[in-house]
Amino acid sequence: MELRTKYDIPSNAVITIAGTVGVGKSTMTRALANALGFRTSFEKVETNPYLDKFYADFKRWSFHLQIYFLAERFKEQKRIFEYGGGFVQDRSIYEDTGIFARMHYEKGTMSKVDYETYRSLFEAMVMTPYFPHPDLLIYLEGSLDDILTRIEERGRPMEQQTPVEYWKEMYERYENWINTFNACPVLRLNINEYDIIEDKSSIEPIIERISYVLKQTQLYKK
């Protein structure tokens, strides 16, 4: 029998949080995991050997960075499902190919050969029936001005040195990506409709929406 949390959400569910830089993925990941009694999975920014180099020279390091992310996210996804689920995950593996790698290729900061190599590897690893996709992807969205304000407020040096045009480009690409994403069910949340830092109870209606989407998905599968 499938165990369920007090919110009537399967205890082995895997929920992934997606959205552009600065939208609040880490905050949402922690809040949801805490409310559901789930574990968290965060991308390891501090130990990434390419990130600082990448922000200093996109063209030279974009391929290296994307391969590193692909390997790390694949290993983490495998670990989550081998553990038996019950995780909230900060950022999805799908964003790397659908947004970042594609953006660098189209803007000329990744060569055609590198991009095709990356795409081939991604499809072989992820786009197969054997890859364990999340039960739900939560997409956090807001206005461009909101996102730029949040990036400025958190003050990461490598982000502060990045041109605003880069963030605008990424924002637009995220919006285009989510409109065609279909690897798993999606729940879209506007960041102006909740404040889980100042009002912890605002996570409750979000969880109710999660429960509803998961139930509908299970009914559809039956």
Backbone torsions as a table, in degrees:
resi	resn	phi	psi	omega
1	MET	NA	138.1	-178.1
2	GLU	-75.6	124.0	176.8
3	LEU	-76.1	147.9	-178.4
4	ARG	-132.9	152.6	178.0
5	THR	-77.4	175.3	179.3
6	LYS	-64.9	-15.9	177.8
7	TYR	-94.1	11.5	180.0
8	ASP	62.3	38.3	174.8
9	ILE	-114.0	133.4	-178.8
10	PRO	-52.6	134.1	-176.7
11	SER	-70.6	-12.4	178.5
12	ASN	-104.3	13.7	-178.5
13	ALA	-67.6	150.6	174.0
14	VAL	-120.7	118.5	-176.9
15	ILE	-116.8	127.5	-179.0
16	THR	-110.2	135.1	178.3
17	ILE	-101.5	126.2	-178.6
18	ALA	-125.9	160.7	178.8
19	GLY	150.6	163.6	-175.6
20	THR	-68.2	168.6	-179.2
21	VAL	-58.1	133.8	175.6
22	GLY	88.2	0.8	-174.6
23	VAL	-81.6	-12.7	177.2
24	GLY	105.1	29.3	-178.8
25	LYS	-63.2	-44.7	-177.5
26	SER	-64.6	-40.9	178.5
27	THR	-63.1	-44.0	178.8
28	MET	-65.9	-40.1	179.3
29	THR	-58.2	-48.5	-179.3
30	ARG	-64.8	-44.0	-176.6
31	ALA	-64.6	-44.3	179.9
32	LEU	-66.6	-44.5	-179.8
33	ALA	-61.7	-41.1	179.6
34	ASN	-64.5	-42.4	-178.4
35	ALA	-69.8	-35.6	-176.0
36	LEU	-91.9	-11.2	-175.1
37	GLY	74.2	27.9	-179.8
38	PHE	-94.9	165.3	171.3
39	ARG	-86.2	163.8	179.2
40	THR	-112.7	155.0	175.2
41	SER	-135.7	114.4	-178.0
42	PHE	-114.1	147.9	173.0
43	GLU	-71.7	141.0	-174.0
44	LYS	-90.7	82.6	-177.3
45	VAL	-66.9	-42.4	-173.4
46	GLU	-64.8	-29.8	-176.6
47	THR	-98.9	5.5	-179.7
48	ASN	-74.6	117.5	-175.1
49	PRO	-76.9	-8.2	-175.1
50	TYR	-110.2	-13.5	-168.1
51	LEU	-62.3	-50.2	-179.9
52	ASP	-63.2	-41.2	179.1
53	LYS	-63.8	-39.0	-179.3
54	PHE	-62.5	-47.1	-178.9
55	TYR	-65.3	-23.8	178.6
56	ALA	-83.7	-26.2	-177.0
57	ASP	-154.7	88.2	-176.6
58	PHE	-56.4	-46.0	-172.0
59	LYS	-64.8	-39.8	-176.7
60	ARG	-73.9	-35.3	-168.4
61	TRP	-113.2	0.0	-175.6
62	SER	-61.8	-43.0	-179.7
63	PHE	-65.8	-44.9	179.1
64	HIS	-58.4	-44.2	-178.2
65	LEU	-63.7	-44.5	-177.6
66	GLN	-67.4	-37.6	176.8
67	ILE	-65.5	-40.5	178.1
68	TYR	-61.4	-47.8	179.5
69	PHE	-60.9	-43.4	-179.0
70	LEU	-60.0	-46.0	-179.6
71	ALA	-63.9	-45.4	-177.6
72	GLU	-67.2	-41.9	-179.3
73	ARG	-69.8	-36.2	177.9
74	PHE	-63.4	-46.3	178.9
75	LYS	-61.9	-39.7	-179.2
76	GLU	-69.0	-40.8	178.3
77	GLN	-62.4	-41.8	178.1
78	LYS	-63.0	-42.1	179.7
79	ARG	-63.1	-42.2	-178.5
80	ILE	-59.7	-47.0	-176.6
81	PHE	-76.5	-30.2	174.8
82	GLU	-66.6	-30.0	178.6
83	TYR	-72.2	-24.4	-179.9
84	GLY	109.9	15.9	178.2
85	GLY	78.6	-157.9	-175.6
86	GLY	75.7	43.6	-176.4
87	PHE	-129.4	149.1	164.5
88	VAL	-115.1	127.2	-169.6
89	GLN	-113.8	131.0	178.4
90	ASP	-87.3	108.2	179.9
91	ARG	78.7	143.0	-177.4
92	SER	-102.7	159.8	177.8
93	ILE	-71.1	-21.9	-175.9
94	TYR	-73.1	-26.8	-178.3
95	GLU	-66.3	-31.2	-177.2
96	ASP	-60.7	-47.1	-178.6
97	THR	-83.6	-39.2	-175.6
98	GLY	-72.1	-21.6	-175.7
99	ILE	-124.6	-64.3	-168.7
100	PHE	-68.5	-54.8	-178.9
101	ALA	-62.7	-43.0	179.9
102	ARG	-63.4	-40.3	179.6
103	MET	-61.9	-44.5	-177.9
104	HIS	-68.4	-35.4	176.9
105	TYR	-64.9	-48.5	-177.0
106	GLU	-68.1	-26.7	179.8
107	LYS	-92.5	-1.8	176.1
108	GLY	86.0	11.1	178.0
109	THR	-98.9	8.3	169.3
110	MET	-142.8	131.9	-177.1
111	SER	-70.1	160.9	178.9
112	LYS	-61.8	-41.8	179.8
113	VAL	-62.7	-45.9	179.2
114	ASP	-63.1	-42.1	-178.8
115	TYR	-64.9	-44.1	179.6
116	GLU	-65.6	-36.2	176.4
117	THR	-64.3	-43.9	179.2
118	TYR	-63.8	-46.8	-179.6
119	ARG	-60.0	-42.6	-179.7
120	SER	-62.3	-42.4	179.4
121	LEU	-67.1	-42.9	178.8
122	PHE	-59.9	-47.2	-177.9
123	GLU	-65.6	-36.0	179.0
124	ALA	-69.3	-32.8	-176.7
125	MET	-88.1	-39.7	-167.7
126	VAL	-109.5	-43.7	-173.4
127	MET	-86.1	59.6	177.9
128	THR	-134.6	160.6	178.4
129	PRO	-65.1	-15.4	-174.5
130	TYR	-89.6	-14.1	-178.7
131	PHE	-80.2	129.2	-177.3
132	PRO	-79.5	104.6	179.6
133	HIS	-80.3	152.4	178.7
134	PRO	-63.1	160.1	175.2
135	ASP	-76.0	-27.0	-177.8
136	LEU	-156.7	138.8	171.6
137	LEU	-112.0	121.3	177.4
138	ILE	-97.0	119.9	-178.3
139	TYR	-102.5	116.7	178.4
140	LEU	-90.6	128.9	-176.7
141	GLU	-137.4	154.8	178.5
142	GLY	-165.9	-176.8	179.7
143	SER	-73.9	160.6	177.8
144	LEU	-61.6	-40.2	178.8
145	ASP	-61.0	-40.3	177.7
146	ASP	-61.0	-43.5	-177.7
147	ILE	-65.8	-45.9	-179.3
148	LEU	-62.8	-36.9	177.7
149	THR	-64.3	-43.1	-179.6
150	ARG	-66.6	-39.0	177.5
151	ILE	-62.2	-42.4	179.7
152	GLU	-66.1	-40.1	-176.5
153	GLU	-68.4	-33.3	-177.8
154	ARG	-82.5	-16.2	164.0
155	GLY	63.6	31.2	176.1
156	ARG	-71.4	124.7	-174.6
157	PRO	-52.4	-45.9	-176.5
158	MET	-66.6	-27.4	176.9
159	GLU	-79.4	-34.9	179.9
160	GLN	-65.3	-29.2	-178.7
161	GLN	-83.5	-8.2	-178.1
162	THR	-83.6	132.7	-179.7
163	PRO	-57.9	144.6	179.9
164	VAL	-59.4	-32.4	-179.3
165	GLU	-59.2	-32.2	178.5
166	TYR	-64.9	-44.0	-179.5
167	TRP	-67.9	-35.8	177.2
168	LYS	-64.2	-44.4	178.3
169	GLU	-60.6	-45.1	-179.7
170	MET	-64.2	-40.7	179.3
171	TYR	-58.0	-48.1	-179.6
172	GLU	-63.8	-39.6	-179.3
173	ARG	-68.6	-35.6	175.8
174	TYR	-61.6	-43.6	-179.5
175	GLU	-63.3	-41.1	178.4
176	ASN	-67.6	-38.9	-178.4
177	TRP	-64.0	-47.6	-174.7
178	ILE	-67.6	-26.4	-179.7
179	ASN	-70.2	-16.4	179.0
180	THR	-119.3	1.9	-177.4
181	PHE	-70.9	133.1	-178.6
182	ASN	-145.8	19.5	-178.9
183	ALA	-71.6	-23.8	177.7
184	CYS	-160.1	168.8	178.6
185	PRO	-60.1	150.1	-176.7
186	VAL	-125.5	137.0	171.1
187	LEU	-120.9	119.6	-178.8
188	ARG	-96.3	130.7	179.8
189	LEU	-124.8	128.6	175.8
190	ASN	-85.3	128.2	-174.6
191	ILE	-66.7	-15.1	178.4
192	ASN	-85.1	-3.4	-177.1
193	GLU	-99.3	4.1	177.8
194	TYR	-154.9	161.3	174.9
195	ASP	-147.1	85.7	-173.6
196	ILE	-77.2	-4.9	175.8
197	ILE	-85.6	-49.2	-178.4
198	GLU	-84.2	-28.2	-177.8
199	ASP	-132.4	92.2	-175.4
200	LYS	-62.8	-25.6	-179.7
201	SER	-70.0	-14.0	-179.4
202	SER	-69.6	-7.9	176.0
203	ILE	-75.7	-22.2	-176.2
204	GLU	-60.6	-53.2	179.1
205	PRO	-63.5	-27.7	176.6
206	ILE	-66.1	-43.8	179.2
207	ILE	-65.0	-36.2	176.6
208	GLU	-61.3	-39.8	178.1
209	ARG	-68.2	-38.7	176.8
210	ILE	-60.6	-47.0	-179.5
211	SER	-59.3	-41.9	-179.2
212	TYR	-63.2	-46.9	-178.4
213	VAL	-63.2	-42.9	-180.0
214	LEU	-64.4	-39.1	177.9
215	LYS	-64.4	-42.7	179.5
216	GLN	-63.5	-38.2	178.4
217	THR	-64.0	-42.9	179.7
218	GLN	-65.3	-38.3	177.9
219	LEU	-65.2	-39.2	-179.6
220	TYR	-66.0	-39.3	-179.6
221	LYS	-65.6	-32.4	179.8
222	LYS	-71.1	NA	NA
